[in-house]
Amino acid sequence: MNNTQSTDLVFELSHSGRRCHRLPACDVPSSSAVADLLPADHRAATAPPLPEVGEIDLIRHYTNLSTRNMSIDTNFYPLGSCTMKYNPKRHERLAALPGFADLHPLQDDATTQGMLELLYEMQQFLAEISGLPAVSLQPAAGAQGELAALLVAAAYFRDRGETHRKKVLVPDSAHGTNPASAALAGFEAVTVKSTAKGFVDLDDLRAKLGPDTAVFMITNPNTLGLFEPQIKTITDLLHAAGGLVYLDGANMNAILGITRPGDFGADMQHYNVHKTFTGPHGGGGPGSGPIAVRDFLAPYLPAPVVVMDGDCYRLDHDRPKSIGRVRSFFGNVGILFRGYCYIRTLGPDGLKAVSETAVLNANYLRARVKEAFDVPHAGPCMHEFVASARNLLRERKIKAMDVCKRLLDYGFHAPTVYFPLVVSEALMMEPTETESMETLDAFADALLTIKGEDAEVLRTAPHAHIISRPDEVKAAKEPILRWAAPAHPEPLPSSRRPTIGSPADAP
Ligand SMILES: *Cc1c(COP(=O)(O)O)cnc(C)c1O
């Protein structure tokens, strides 16, 4: 939403009798024989309770609604960890080609060779980028990828008779989905502390690591935007203890073509195709969270996977050790398709340039934001960094949330707020590689201005928006997403009751 638009919200536009169309009068004779086809008591006494509006009001209603949300196509969107990068429109054009868009998931493999080839190649690209050779494209989100990979790990340990491995270790800076996935997969999540510098506390890790450890889940670069310098030591420790290392791949945008999780010791990872590889996302979907694993874990991957047989591709369902399906059909093919286009367009050098530019942009923004806010961890950062509004809170009782809300008035989406939990009053910023220096400067200037603004203005922000401070939990749990008819529609005058074959219901 931009700050030039009017803030008055007239939602109820319906006026009795208004229509978007004018149909010619019905010329079917209204003989009793026709009317009798549907007995009178089966006919509604009231018209269906639909809004009645003219076409221009209808178009303005939806067009105006569509501009009242922030989106990557309308506003800078520095939402840390979520990688809100530009979604190239070319991908939409290609994904809409009828040969892809009109496929039905129940079609025979012989008739979907083009799509299967593309998905097969996508498996290979993701294996190459991660350094982990076996890929499942099925999971529909990063969180589902975490769950699928942990189920793979559980199946692997069961196969080895190591069912005593019940614990999944998770750093305290991790995304909330990590411990949640561990619990859903039947493990017990155990928190590992971070050091003051923001890295894994190796003493705490050693203390918690043991014969009951199944997996260590690590995000690298971590959610503070820091690359873990001890990563090789950590993965060696895990392997020496017989455990596996899971890499939360949400931050792949920092390391594409520069380093590979498989090379620094991860055994499994997920991708967020909707983040790193430009799938349009927001509001909870659509997502795609493929996983890549080492060879010895391949038999347990969700089935089916795409395999090549001679010159043909097919879905292989015959995988006796597979954990089974984790999603209907084959995964979120539309998002995988866009990711495929992105990878093919850029190639290896282009992907590396993406990460280099993302890191450069983040460090530039970090240097500018430091003029206004605390940035608790030493730089340089990777593709994102975490600032803190704790000084503002201490000195002027202004919270990180107030800063975020005020940013909306300046036409910027807020950064991720209050995450990661290890930083108080956290403002986590990820500019991505697609933003210009002018945009980054304008955002930093807005933050500097906000810092000096009147406290009451900040506490009551935003001021230029239709909705100011909703109850966010209620908005998420009880959203009202559609128009509801008035409870008691007025009965239609008898002259407007629909009768078969009569022109009376034509406007
Ligand atoms: C986004 C994210 C996830 C979860 O991914 P979804 O696709 O939203 O399910 C997990 N970990 C981190 C660090 C993330 O940023």
Ligand as a Chemical Component Dictionary entry (heavy atoms), coordinates in Angstrom:
data_LIG
# 
_chem_comp.id                   LIG 
_chem_comp.type                 NON-POLYMER 
_chem_comp.pdbx_formal_charge   0 
_chem_comp.three_letter_code    LIG 
# 
loop_
_chem_comp_atom.comp_id 
_chem_comp_atom.atom_id 
_chem_comp_atom.alt_atom_id 
_chem_comp_atom.type_symbol 
_chem_comp_atom.charge 
_chem_comp_atom.model_Cartn_x 
_chem_comp_atom.model_Cartn_y 
_chem_comp_atom.model_Cartn_z 
_chem_comp_atom.pdbx_ordinal 
LIG C1 C1 C 0 11.422 -19.552 5.652 1  
LIG C2 C2 C 0 12.265 -20.325 6.575 2  
LIG C3 C3 C 0 11.925 -21.643 6.925 3  
LIG C4 C4 C 0 10.606 -22.299 6.545 4  
LIG O1 O1 O 0 10.357 -22.281 5.198 5  
LIG P1 P1 P 0 8.851  -22.248 4.636 6  
LIG O2 O2 O 0 9.041  -22.421 3.179 7  
LIG O3 O3 O 0 8.290  -20.920 5.016 8  
LIG O4 O4 O 0 8.112  -23.366 5.280 9  
LIG C5 C5 C 0 12.799 -22.355 7.712 10 
LIG N1 N1 N 0 13.943 -21.802 8.164 11 
LIG C6 C6 C 0 14.290 -20.526 7.853 12 
LIG C7 C7 C 0 15.590 -19.980 8.388 13 
LIG C8 C8 C 0 13.458 -19.737 7.055 14 
LIG O5 O5 O 0 13.789 -18.484 6.760 15 
# 
loop_
_chem_comp_bond.comp_id 
_chem_comp_bond.atom_id_1 
_chem_comp_bond.atom_id_2 
_chem_comp_bond.value_order 
_chem_comp_bond.pdbx_ordinal 
LIG C1 C2 SING 1  
LIG C2 C3 SING 2  
LIG C2 C8 DOUB 3  
LIG C3 C4 SING 4  
LIG C3 C5 DOUB 5  
LIG C4 O1 SING 6  
LIG O1 P1 SING 7  
LIG P1 O2 DOUB 8  
LIG P1 O3 SING 9  
LIG P1 O4 SING 10 
LIG C5 N1 SING 11 
LIG N1 C6 DOUB 12 
LIG C6 C7 SING 13 
LIG C6 C8 SING 14 
LIG C8 O5 SING 15 
# 
